[in-house]
Amino acid sequence: MKNITIKLENDVAHWARVWAAEHNTSVSQVLGTLLKRMKKEKTGYAQAMQQFLAVEPQSLKDNSPYPSRDDLYER
């Protein structure tokens, strides 16, 4: 684990300590959990986008035209 120092306004630091105490945790654990969740969301989105863009659409593979609207949505 890596220790870091952050600066907070006094009222924010007080609120964070009170909130953490009410939830039987520490400000450090709250921030660590929040940052971990943010990292997971951001990197997960980027990975999903890369995976999506890596797949070539079927219509480009076989030079077929796009399907018609009626083919896509049976009426």
MARDREN-44567 format. One record per residue (C-alpha): x, y, z; residue in three letters; residue number from 0. Coordinates in Angstrom, 3 decimals. Layout:
<atoms>
         c1         c2         c3   resn   resi
          X          Y          Z    ALA    NUM
...
</atoms>
This chain:
<atoms>
         c1         c2         c3   resn   resi
      0.000      0.000      0.000    MET      0
      1.098      3.521     -0.727    LYS      1
      0.518      6.404      1.677    ASN      2
     -0.496      9.735      0.196    ILE      3
     -1.285     13.135      1.631    THR      4
     -4.319     15.105      0.501    ILE      5
     -5.569     18.579      1.293    LYS      6
     -9.198     19.188      2.175    LEU      7
    -11.053     22.242      3.336    GLU      8
    -11.664     22.124      7.086    ASN      9
    -15.419     21.660      6.819    ASP     10
    -15.033     18.861      4.252    VAL     11
    -12.435     17.080      6.388    ALA     12
    -14.685     17.335      9.452    HIS     13
    -17.704     16.025      7.538    TRP     14
    -15.639     13.142      6.107    ALA     15
    -14.379     12.120      9.556    ARG     16
    -17.895     12.227     11.020    VAL     17
    -19.369     10.275      8.096    TRP     18
    -16.616      7.656      8.276    ALA     19
    -17.097      7.272     12.041    ALA     20
    -20.850      6.842     11.597    GLU     21
    -20.135      4.039      9.117    HIS     22
    -17.405      2.386     11.234    ASN     23
    -14.668      3.052      8.710    THR     24
    -11.932      5.585      8.074    SER     25
    -11.629      8.453      5.632    VAL     26
     -8.684      6.597      4.115    SER     27
    -10.801      3.497      3.454    GLN     28
    -13.650      5.584      2.037    VAL     29
    -11.328      7.380     -0.382    LEU     30
     -9.546      4.152     -1.296    GLY     31
    -12.840      2.420     -2.090    THR     32
    -14.100      5.396     -4.082    LEU     33
    -10.922      5.661     -6.150    LEU     34
    -10.831      1.900     -6.748    LYS     35
    -14.435      2.004     -8.016    ARG     36
    -13.658      4.965    -10.284    MET     37
    -10.624      3.178    -11.730    LYS     38
    -12.668      0.040    -12.385    LYS     39
    -15.401      2.033    -14.142    GLU     40
    -12.983      4.012    -16.301    LYS     41
    -10.729      1.122    -17.290    THR     42
    -13.707     -1.202    -17.772    GLY     43
    -15.300      1.254    -20.179    TYR     44
    -12.064      1.692    -22.127    ALA     45
    -11.563     -2.070    -22.391    GLN     46
    -15.148     -2.608    -23.543    ALA     47
    -14.771      0.124    -26.166    MET     48
    -11.538     -1.409    -27.467    GLN     49
    -13.161     -4.827    -27.646    GLN     50
    -16.184     -3.423    -29.483    PHE     51
    -14.079     -1.511    -32.000    LEU     52
    -11.860     -4.544    -32.643    ALA     53
    -14.767     -6.493    -34.162    VAL     54
    -15.362     -5.847    -37.844    GLU     55
    -19.062     -5.563    -38.718    PRO     56
    -20.405     -8.501    -40.752    GLN     57
    -21.602     -6.196    -43.523    SER     58
    -18.010     -5.058    -44.110    LEU     59
    -16.663     -8.618    -44.162    LYS     60
    -18.767     -9.881    -47.035    ASP     61
    -19.410     -6.553    -48.820    ASN     62
    -23.138     -7.010    -48.378    SER     63
    -25.359     -3.943    -48.085    PRO     64
    -26.854     -2.989    -44.798    TYR     65
    -30.052     -4.855    -43.964    PRO     66
    -33.281     -3.071    -44.759    SER     67
    -35.413     -1.641    -42.003    ARG     68
    -38.103     -4.231    -42.703    ASP     69
    -35.575     -7.043    -42.339    ASP     70
    -34.497     -5.719    -38.979    LEU     71
    -37.954     -4.986    -37.629    TYR     72
    -40.607     -7.459    -38.639    GLU     73
    -43.971     -5.763    -38.846    ARG     74
</atoms>
